[in-house]
Amino acid sequence: MLVTLEGLDGSGKTSVWEALRAERSSGYTFTHEPTDSWYGEAVDRSIETDGADSLADLFLFTADHADHLERVVRPALDRGDVVVSDRYADSRYAYQGAAIADRIEDPVEYVQSVHRPFTRVPDLTIYLEVDPETAVERSGGTNKLERLEFLEAVAENYEALIAAEPDRFVRVNARRPFDAVVEAVDSILDRATQ
């Protein structure tokens, strides 16, 4: 089973992922995007570069995703592990879809069409929901992907993704205290993997 954690920057995804990883070991593979590979390092460099081309960013993220699938995700699934990924393809659809909106007609569909031939759709996506204002406040707005206007567009893209696949997504109110958020995600994961 492939489980992904999604949400705006500042939603607490990575902290929840770390809490899950600390309590679950046998039969689980915990991973994330961008990865720690050289593809992921290129993505990180691009994120920190304000003038980086948005289409080039998309293809860096996509290359990292393709490598991640072949190197980590598919082998773990083949072993029978539950894979829990902090960010996955939906982040690409939401974030890069917003980033290229001024250049590509129907940008989310375009990004999905690039991924469709090779990606593995998650079995379950847990969406940690916060409003863009809270996301900016928590994340500090330190890079181009964490600015309010941009995150408003990203949030709209996530809403469209959830509306298109309501059976795959489960919303968790991430404005609650952290322990309550982890407990909710734990419960969802327990139900899904039993």
C-alpha positions in Angstrom: 0.0 0.0 0.0 1.2 3.5 -0.9 0.2 6.2 1.5 1.1 9.8 0.9 1.0 12.9 3.2 0.1 16.1 1.4 -0.6 19.7 2.3 0.6 23.2 2.1 4.0 24.1 3.5 3.5 24.7 7.2 0.7 22.1 7.5 2.9 19.9 9.7 3.3 17.0 7.1 7.0 16.4 7.8 6.5 16.5 11.6 3.6 14.0 11.3 5.7 11.8 9.0 8.6 11.9 11.6 6.2 10.9 14.4 4.8 8.0 12.3 8.3 6.8 11.4 9.3 6.9 15.1 6.5 4.5 16.1 6.2 2.2 13.1 9.1 0.2 11.7 8.6 -3.4 10.6 6.8 -3.6 7.3 7.0 0.1 6.6 9.2 2.2 4.3 9.2 5.9 5.1 10.4 8.2 2.3 9.9 11.7 1.0 10.0 14.0 -2.0 12.2 15.8 -2.9 14.5 12.9 -2.2 18.1 12.9 -0.9 19.4 11.8 -4.3 21.3 14.1 -6.6 18.0 14.7 -8.4 16.5 15.9 -5.1 19.5 18.1 -4.4 18.9 19.8 -7.8 15.3 20.3 -6.8 16.4 21.9 -3.4 18.8 24.2 -5.2 16.0 25.3 -7.6 13.6 25.9 -4.8 16.0 28.3 -3.2 16.6 30.2 -6.5 14.0 32.8 -7.1 14.7 33.3 -10.7 14.6 29.6 -11.6 12.5 28.8 -14.6 9.1 27.2 -13.6 9.1 24.6 -16.4 12.7 23.6 -15.6 11.6 23.3 -12.0 8.7 21.0 -13.0 11.0 18.7 -14.9 13.6 18.6 -12.1 10.8 17.6 -9.7 9.5 15.0 -12.2 13.0 13.5 -12.7 13.3 13.2 -8.9 9.9 11.5 -8.7 10.8 9.0 -11.5 14.0 8.0 -9.7 12.2 7.8 -6.4 9.6 5.4 -7.8 12.2 3.1 -9.3 14.8 3.2 -6.5 12.6 3.3 -3.4 8.8 3.1 -3.9 8.3 0.2 -6.3 10.9 -2.1 -4.6 9.3 -1.5 -1.2 5.9 -2.2 -2.5 7.2 -5.4 -4.2 8.5 -6.5 -0.7 5.0 -6.0 0.7 5.8 -2.9 2.7 3.5 0.0 3.4 5.2 3.0 1.9 4.5 6.3 3.6 5.8 9.3 1.6 6.0 12.9 2.8 4.9 14.5 -0.5 4.5 12.7 -3.7 3.0 13.4 -7.2 0.0 15.4 -5.9 2.5 18.0 -4.6 3.7 18.4 -8.2 0.2 18.8 -9.5 -0.7 21.4 -6.9 2.6 23.3 -6.7 4.1 23.1 -10.1 0.6 23.5 -11.6 0.4 26.8 -9.8 4.0 27.8 -10.8 3.4 27.3 -14.6 -0.2 28.6 -14.7 1.0 31.8 -16.5 2.6 29.7 -19.2 0.5 26.5 -19.8 -3.2 26.2 -20.4 -4.8 23.8 -17.9 -1.5 23.5 -16.0 -2.6 20.8 -13.5 -3.8 18.5 -16.3 -0.5 19.2 -18.1 1.6 18.1 -15.1 -0.6 15.1 -14.6 -0.2 14.1 -18.3 3.6 14.2 -17.9 3.3 11.8 -14.9 0.5 9.6 -16.1 2.6 7.2 -18.2 5.0 6.2 -15.3 3.7 7.2 -11.9 2.0 4.9 -9.3 -1.2 6.5 -7.9 -1.3 6.4 -4.1 -3.8 4.1 -2.5 -4.5 6.7 0.2 -3.6 10.3 0.5 -3.9 12.1 3.8 -4.3 15.8 3.3 -3.2 17.9 6.2 -5.4 21.0 5.8 -4.5 24.5 6.8 -5.4 27.8 5.3 -2.8 29.6 3.2 -2.4 32.4 5.9 -1.6 29.8 8.6 0.7 28.0 6.2 2.7 31.2 5.5 2.8 32.1 9.2 4.1 28.6 10.1 6.6 28.2 7.3 8.0 31.7 7.5 7.5 32.4 3.8 11.3 31.8 3.3 11.2 30.7 -0.4 9.2 31.2 -3.5 6.9 28.2 -2.8 5.9 29.6 0.6 4.4 33.0 -0.4 0.7 33.8 0.3 -0.5 34.4 -3.2 1.3 31.3 -4.5 -0.1 29.1 -1.7 -3.6 30.3 -2.3 -3.3 29.0 -5.9 -1.7 25.8 -4.6 -4.6 25.3 -2.1 -7.1 25.7 -5.0 -5.3 23.1 -7.0 -5.4 20.7 -4.0 -9.1 21.3 -3.7 -9.6 20.4 -7.4 -7.5 17.2 -6.9 -9.6 16.2 -3.8 -12.8 16.8 -5.7 -11.6 14.7 -8.6 -10.7 11.7 -6.3 -12.7 12.0 -3.1 -12.3 8.3 -2.3 -8.5 8.5 -2.2 -8.1 11.6 -0.1 -8.8 11.9 3.6 -8.7 15.4 5.2 -7.2 16.0 8.6 -7.7 19.4 10.2 -4.0 20.4 10.8 -4.9 23.6 12.7 -5.5 21.4 15.8 -2.7 20.7 18.4 0.0 18.5 16.9 -0.7 15.5 19.1 -4.3 15.5 17.9 -3.2 15.7 14.3 -0.8 12.7 14.8 -3.5 10.7 16.6 -5.9 11.3 13.7 -3.4 10.3 11.1 -2.4 7.2 13.1 -6.0 6.2 13.3 -6.5 6.6 9.5 -3.4 4.7 8.8 -4.4 1.9 11.2 -7.8 1.5 9.5 -6.3 1.5 6.0 -3.6 -1.1 6.7 -5.7 -3.6 8.6 
